[in-house]
Amino acid sequence: MPTRLVTALKHSFQLPESNLPLWDGWRGLAILCVLIGHFGNTGFIKEDRLGVDIFFVLSGMLMARILFEKRTPLSTFYVRRFSRIFPALLVFVATMFSGATLVGWQFSSLEVITNLTFLRTYIPADPHIWSGNVPVKNLWSLNVEEHAYVLMSVLTLILVSTVKVSRVLLGIAVASLAISVYYELTQDYEQTYFLLRTESAICFIMFSAGYRLFVRDYGVVVHPFLPVLALLLAMSCYLVALPFWMSFVFPPVLLAFAINHIAATPEWFRCVLASRPLRLLGLWSYSIYLWQQPLFEYKWALPGPDFALPLGMAVVVGILSHALIEAPARQFINQRWARRTRLKLQTAGAP
């Protein structure tokens, strides 16, 4: 095995010291739910959607901290987002559409462009992102996240008071939830896939971001078991036996509450969440999330049960993507940006 590959893999198994371990573990829980939903075939709970929504509330909480508490400059914020998301996304999209070309699947150039610009849930309307031939359906969640980040970054230019920002974010969340309920009552879900659209799914991110600022401004303290209970109640809402609307009405509030009070949970729960296996899954979660999709959609073509070769390949390819693409590209871009920022500061301070 080449030395560079060995070194890259070693780095991918090293947990970062700067991040809060609980957040890594929360990401690990999210991708674990997605993998169970796609390869576990439990049949009684919608684990895959639960996993994505667990991702969403973490993103909302973190963005509230970065944009409204720390007031990170937008230029730095977008460079970091680009370095985190785009290199691995570009390789994934290029690989999927190149493969589709080789096997003769039909797609338009517009599909490629909108997948790379986070507009695919809207453009083109036909085929819908979930009815296209190329296995990139999972990118709908990236569309929602990036739209939320743009909206929140605009708010940083308009509002300064975190109290006002919190109210606006929670107001957007309530409006988004109302839109979801309206769609559920009036639309054919199989035709519209309304929960994939930003105006519906953004409620998870906005509830979490708004509540994060509310907790900070008002010093909210809760009983240690309440976040655990909220997480369990949220999970129960995704049971297949329950009405479908329960999976998007209650979980935004319950999951937002859970993630924002995660540090106050009992020690045994924090130990589980901060365990090395979950943290490693969290570290690799983005790359695994990307590359599990084609293996999920074509697991029928692989021998053995779904939880064996298809699942194993999804994790291995995800780790390789993190080691060879995601982590190196992120480090390279961020280091260059930091160097450029330092030079600007030095130039500005020069006599």
C-alpha positions as CSV (number, residue, x, y, z in Angstrom):
1,M,0.0,0.0,0.0
2,P,1.5,3.4,-1.0
3,T,2.9,5.4,1.9
4,R,0.7,8.5,1.2
5,L,-2.4,6.3,1.4
6,V,-1.3,4.8,4.7
7,T,-0.6,8.2,6.1
8,A,-3.9,9.6,4.9
9,L,-5.8,6.7,6.4
10,K,-4.0,7.1,9.7
11,H,-5.1,10.7,9.8
12,S,-8.6,9.7,9.1
13,F,-8.6,7.5,12.3
14,Q,-7.3,10.4,14.4
15,L,-10.1,12.2,16.3
16,P,-9.8,16.0,16.4
17,E,-9.1,17.5,19.8
18,S,-10.8,20.8,19.2
19,N,-14.3,19.7,18.5
20,L,-16.7,18.9,21.3
21,P,-16.8,15.1,21.4
22,L,-20.6,15.0,21.8
23,W,-21.1,16.8,18.5
24,D,-18.9,14.2,16.7
25,G,-20.9,11.5,18.4
26,W,-24.2,13.2,17.4
27,R,-23.0,13.1,13.8
28,G,-22.1,9.5,14.2
29,L,-25.6,8.7,15.5
30,A,-27.0,10.5,12.5
31,I,-25.1,8.6,9.9
32,L,-25.7,5.4,11.8
33,C,-29.4,6.0,11.5
34,V,-29.0,6.6,7.7
35,L,-27.0,3.4,7.3
36,I,-29.5,1.3,9.3
37,G,-32.4,2.8,7.3
38,H,-30.7,2.0,4.0
39,F,-29.1,-1.3,4.7
40,G,-30.7,-2.7,7.9
41,N,-34.2,-3.3,6.5
42,T,-35.8,-3.0,9.9
43,G,-39.2,-2.1,8.4
44,F,-40.7,-0.5,11.5
45,I,-39.1,2.9,11.7
46,K,-37.9,5.5,9.1
47,E,-34.3,5.6,10.3
48,D,-32.9,7.2,7.2
49,R,-35.1,10.3,7.4
50,L,-34.4,10.4,11.2
51,G,-30.7,10.4,10.5
52,V,-30.9,13.4,8.2
53,D,-33.1,15.3,10.6
54,I,-30.5,14.6,13.4
55,F,-27.9,16.1,11.0
56,F,-30.1,19.2,10.4
57,V,-30.6,20.2,14.0
58,L,-26.8,19.9,14.7
59,S,-26.2,22.2,11.7
60,G,-28.7,24.7,12.9
61,M,-27.1,24.9,16.4
62,L,-23.6,25.1,15.0
63,M,-24.5,27.8,12.5
64,A,-26.2,29.9,15.2
65,R,-22.9,29.8,17.3
66,I,-20.7,30.6,14.3
67,L,-22.8,33.3,12.7
68,F,-24.6,35.0,15.5
69,E,-22.6,34.3,18.6
70,K,-19.0,34.4,17.3
71,R,-19.9,36.7,14.4
72,T,-17.5,34.9,12.1
73,P,-16.8,37.1,9.0
74,L,-19.0,35.9,6.1
75,S,-16.0,35.5,3.8
76,T,-14.3,33.1,6.3
77,F,-17.6,31.3,6.9
78,Y,-18.2,30.7,3.2
79,V,-14.6,29.6,2.5
80,R,-14.9,27.1,5.4
81,R,-18.3,25.8,4.1
82,F,-16.8,25.5,0.6
83,S,-13.8,23.6,1.8
84,R,-16.0,21.3,3.9
85,I,-18.6,20.5,1.3
86,F,-17.6,21.2,-2.3
87,P,-14.4,19.1,-3.1
88,A,-15.9,15.8,-2.0
89,L,-19.2,16.8,-3.6
90,L,-17.5,17.6,-6.9
91,V,-15.7,14.3,-7.1
92,F,-18.9,12.4,-6.1
93,V,-21.1,14.2,-8.7
94,A,-18.4,13.8,-11.4
95,T,-18.1,10.1,-10.7
96,M,-21.8,9.4,-10.6
97,F,-22.6,11.3,-13.9
98,S,-19.5,9.9,-15.6
99,G,-20.6,6.4,-14.7
100,A,-24.1,7.2,-15.9
101,T,-22.7,8.3,-19.2
102,L,-20.7,5.0,-19.6
103,V,-23.8,2.8,-18.9
104,G,-26.0,4.9,-21.1
105,W,-28.4,6.5,-18.6
106,Q,-30.2,9.6,-19.7
107,F,-29.7,12.9,-17.9
108,S,-29.4,16.5,-18.8
109,S,-26.5,18.9,-18.3
110,L,-28.9,21.0,-16.2
111,E,-29.1,18.2,-13.6
112,V,-25.3,18.2,-13.3
113,I,-25.2,22.0,-12.8
114,T,-28.0,22.1,-10.3
115,N,-26.6,19.3,-8.3
116,L,-23.4,21.3,-7.9
117,T,-25.2,24.6,-7.2
118,F,-27.6,23.2,-4.6
119,L,-30.7,23.8,-6.7
120,R,-31.6,20.3,-7.7
121,T,-34.7,19.9,-5.5
122,Y,-36.3,22.7,-7.6
123,I,-34.5,22.6,-11.0
124,P,-35.3,20.7,-13.2
125,A,-38.8,19.9,-12.0
126,D,-38.9,16.9,-14.3
127,P,-37.3,14.6,-13.6
128,H,-37.5,15.3,-9.9
129,I,-34.4,14.7,-7.9
130,W,-35.9,11.4,-6.5
131,S,-37.0,10.2,-10.0
132,G,-33.8,10.8,-11.9
133,N,-31.6,8.0,-13.3
134,V,-28.4,9.0,-11.5
135,P,-28.0,7.9,-7.9
136,V,-27.5,11.3,-6.3
137,K,-30.9,11.6,-4.6
138,N,-29.3,12.1,-1.2
139,L,-28.0,15.5,-2.3
140,W,-31.5,17.0,-1.5
141,S,-30.4,17.5,2.1
142,L,-27.3,19.5,1.1
143,N,-29.7,21.8,-0.9
144,V,-31.6,22.5,2.3
145,E,-28.6,23.1,4.5
146,E,-26.9,25.5,2.0
147,H,-30.1,27.4,1.5
148,A,-30.4,27.8,5.3
149,Y,-26.9,29.0,5.6
150,V,-27.4,31.7,3.0
151,L,-30.6,32.8,4.7
152,M,-28.9,33.0,8.1
153,S,-25.8,34.8,6.7
154,V,-28.2,37.4,5.2
155,L,-29.7,37.9,8.7
156,T,-26.3,38.7,10.1
157,L,-26.2,41.7,7.8
158,I,-29.6,42.9,9.0
159,L,-29.9,42.0,12.7
160,V,-27.4,42.4,15.5
161,S,-29.4,41.5,18.6
162,T,-29.4,37.8,19.2
163,V,-32.8,38.1,20.9
164,K,-34.3,39.5,17.7
165,V,-32.4,37.0,15.6
166,S,-33.8,34.2,17.7
167,R,-37.3,35.4,17.2
168,V,-36.9,35.6,13.5
169,L,-35.4,32.2,13.2
170,L,-38.1,30.6,15.3
171,G,-40.7,32.5,13.3
172,I,-39.2,31.1,10.1
173,A,-39.3,27.6,11.7
174,V,-43.0,27.9,12.6
175,A,-43.8,29.2,9.1
176,S,-41.9,26.3,7.6
177,L,-43.8,23.8,9.8
178,A,-47.1,25.4,8.7
179,I,-46.1,25.0,5.1
180,S,-45.3,21.3,5.7
181,V,-48.7,20.8,7.3
182,Y,-50.4,22.6,4.4
183,Y,-48.6,20.4,1.9
184,E,-49.6,17.3,3.8
185,L,-53.2,18.3,3.8
186,T,-53.4,19.4,0.2
187,Q,-50.7,17.7,-1.9
188,D,-50.0,14.2,-3.1
189,Y,-46.8,13.3,-1.3
190,E,-45.6,10.9,-3.9
191,Q,-45.9,13.5,-6.6
192,T,-44.4,16.5,-4.8
193,Y,-42.0,15.0,-2.3
194,F,-42.7,18.2,-0.3
195,L,-40.6,17.3,2.7
196,L,-37.4,17.5,0.5
197,R,-38.1,21.1,-0.3
198,T,-36.3,23.8,1.6
199,E,-39.5,25.6,2.7
200,S,-40.5,22.4,4.5
201,A,-37.3,20.8,5.7
202,I,-35.6,24.1,6.9
203,C,-37.8,24.0,10.0
204,F,-35.4,21.6,11.7
205,I,-32.4,23.9,11.1
206,M,-34.2,27.0,12.1
207,F,-35.8,25.6,15.3
208,S,-32.4,24.5,16.4
209,A,-30.6,27.7,15.5
210,G,-33.3,29.9,17.1
211,Y,-33.5,27.8,20.2
212,R,-29.7,27.9,20.6
213,L,-29.8,31.7,20.8
214,F,-32.8,31.6,23.1
215,V,-31.0,29.3,25.5
216,R,-27.9,31.6,25.4
217,D,-29.9,34.8,26.0
218,Y,-32.1,33.5,28.8
219,G,-29.8,31.0,30.4
220,V,-32.2,28.1,30.1
221,V,-31.3,25.1,32.3
222,V,-33.1,21.8,32.2
223,H,-33.1,18.5,34.0
224,P,-30.3,16.2,32.7
225,F,-32.8,13.5,31.6
226,L,-35.0,15.8,29.5
227,P,-32.8,16.0,26.4
228,V,-32.5,12.1,26.4
229,L,-36.3,11.9,26.7
230,A,-36.7,14.4,23.9
231,L,-34.4,12.4,21.7
232,L,-36.3,9.2,22.4
233,L,-39.7,10.8,21.8
234,A,-38.4,12.2,18.5
235,M,-37.2,8.8,17.4
236,S,-40.6,7.3,18.2
237,C,-42.3,9.8,15.9
238,Y,-40.6,8.0,12.9
239,L,-42.3,4.7,13.6
240,V,-43.9,3.4,10.5
241,A,-47.1,2.4,12.4
242,L,-47.7,6.1,13.4
243,P,-49.4,8.7,11.2
244,F,-46.9,10.1,8.7
245,W,-47.4,13.8,9.8
246,M,-45.9,12.9,13.2
247,S,-42.5,12.5,11.6
248,F,-42.3,16.2,10.7
249,V,-44.5,18.0,13.2
250,F,-42.9,17.0,16.6
251,P,-39.3,16.1,15.8
252,P,-38.1,19.6,14.8
253,V,-38.8,20.8,18.3
254,L,-37.8,17.7,20.1
255,L,-34.5,17.2,18.3
256,A,-33.7,20.9,18.6
257,F,-34.2,20.7,22.3
258,A,-32.1,17.6,22.6
259,I,-29.0,18.9,20.7
260,N,-29.0,22.2,22.5
261,H,-29.0,20.6,25.9
262,I,-26.8,17.6,25.0
263,A,-24.0,18.8,27.3
264,A,-26.4,18.6,30.3
265,T,-27.3,14.9,29.8
266,P,-26.4,12.2,32.3
267,E,-22.8,11.0,32.3
268,W,-23.6,7.6,31.0
269,F,-25.3,9.1,27.9
270,R,-22.5,11.5,27.2
271,C,-20.0,8.6,27.5
272,V,-22.0,6.6,24.9
273,L,-22.3,9.6,22.5
274,A,-18.6,10.5,22.9
275,S,-17.4,6.9,22.4
276,R,-14.7,6.4,19.8
277,P,-16.8,4.3,17.3
278,L,-19.5,7.0,17.2
279,R,-17.0,9.8,17.0
280,L,-15.2,8.2,14.1
281,L,-18.5,7.6,12.3
282,G,-19.2,11.3,12.9
283,L,-15.8,12.3,11.5
284,W,-16.4,10.3,8.3
285,S,-20.2,11.0,8.2
286,Y,-20.2,13.5,5.2
287,S,-18.2,11.3,2.9
288,I,-20.1,8.1,4.0
289,Y,-23.4,10.0,3.4
290,L,-22.3,10.8,-0.2
291,W,-21.0,7.4,-1.3
292,Q,-23.6,5.2,0.4
293,Q,-26.3,6.4,-2.0
294,P,-25.3,4.4,-5.1
295,L,-24.6,1.3,-3.0
296,F,-28.0,1.7,-1.4
297,E,-29.8,2.1,-4.7
298,Y,-27.9,-0.9,-6.3
299,K,-27.5,-3.1,-3.3
300,W,-29.7,-5.7,-5.1
301,A,-26.9,-6.2,-7.5
302,L,-24.4,-7.3,-4.8
303,P,-24.2,-10.8,-3.3
304,G,-25.2,-11.5,0.2
305,P,-27.4,-9.6,2.7
306,D,-27.7,-5.8,2.5
307,F,-26.0,-5.3,5.8
308,A,-22.9,-7.2,4.7
309,L,-21.1,-6.3,1.4
310,P,-23.2,-3.2,0.4
311,L,-22.9,-1.7,3.9
312,G,-19.3,-2.6,4.3
313,M,-18.5,-1.0,0.9
314,A,-20.4,2.2,1.8
315,V,-18.3,2.6,4.9
316,V,-15.0,1.8,3.3
317,V,-15.5,4.0,0.3
318,G,-16.6,6.8,2.7
319,I,-13.5,6.4,4.8
320,L,-11.3,6.5,1.6
321,S,-13.2,9.6,0.4
322,H,-12.6,11.3,3.7
323,A,-8.9,10.4,3.8
324,L,-8.0,11.2,0.1
325,I,-10.4,14.0,-0.8
326,E,-12.4,15.6,1.9
327,A,-9.8,16.1,4.7
328,P,-6.8,17.0,2.4
329,A,-8.9,19.5,0.4
330,R,-10.4,21.1,3.4
331,Q,-7.0,21.4,5.1
332,F,-5.4,22.9,1.9
333,I,-8.1,25.5,1.3
334,N,-8.4,26.6,4.9
335,Q,-4.6,26.9,5.3
336,R,-4.3,29.0,2.2
337,W,-7.2,31.2,3.4
338,A,-5.7,31.6,6.8
339,R,-2.3,32.5,5.3
340,R,-4.0,35.1,3.0
341,T,-5.9,36.6,6.0
342,R,-2.7,36.9,8.0
343,L,-0.9,38.6,5.1
344,K,-3.8,41.1,4.8
345,L,-3.7,41.9,8.5
346,Q,0.1,42.3,8.4
347,T,-0.2,44.6,5.4
348,A,-2.9,46.7,7.0
349,G,-0.9,47.0,10.2
350,A,2.3,48.0,8.4
351,P,3.5,51.6,8.9
